[in-house]
Amino acid sequence: MVVVSVNKEKNICIVEPLEALSKVDFEKISNSVEPQIEQQGKLNGLLIKTREFPGWDKLTDVIEHFRFIKEHHRVIEKVALVTDAKIADLLPLFVSHFIKAEIRHFQFDEYSDAIEWMA
C-alpha cells in the first residue's frame, strides 16, 4: 500500500510507501501524476518518503517499478529520497546513470528541506 498526494502549487508528487510495493501501487502513482504532467508538461519533483524502504512484494513488482521509471523519467525534474534507509546513500549514484532527473537523499527528518529543494 502506498499513499500518494500531488501538490499542484509546487508541482510535486509525494509518495509514502507503507509496505512492500506492488504493481497496484505503481498504477496508483501513475494515475495520480499523469493529469499533473499533462497539465504542466512535467513534474518539478517526486518525493519518496519512508523511514525504511519496504522493498517490493515480488519480482514482477520490481519490473513494474522499472516500467514506471522508463515512462516518466524524462518529465520529472528532481527526485528526493526522504528516508533513513542506508540504501538511499547509494541509489543516487547508481540510478543517475539511467534517468534524467536530479536525485538527492535527505534524512527522514529533513522532509521540509526536500520540499524546498524541489520547489
Sequence and secondary structure as in RCSB ss.txt:
>XXXX:A:sequence
MVVVSVNKEKNICIVEPLEALSKVDFEKISNSVEPQIEQQGKLNGLLIKTREFPGWDKLTDVIEHFRFIKEHHRV
IEKVALVTDAKIADLLPLFVSHFIKAEIRHFQFDEYSDAIEWMA
>XXXX:A:secstr
 EEEEEETTTTEEEEEE SSB HHHHHHHHHHHHHHHHHHSSEEEEEEE SS   BSSHHHHHHHHHHHHHHTTS
EEEEEEE   GGGGTHHHHHTTT SSEEEEE GGGHHHHHHHH 
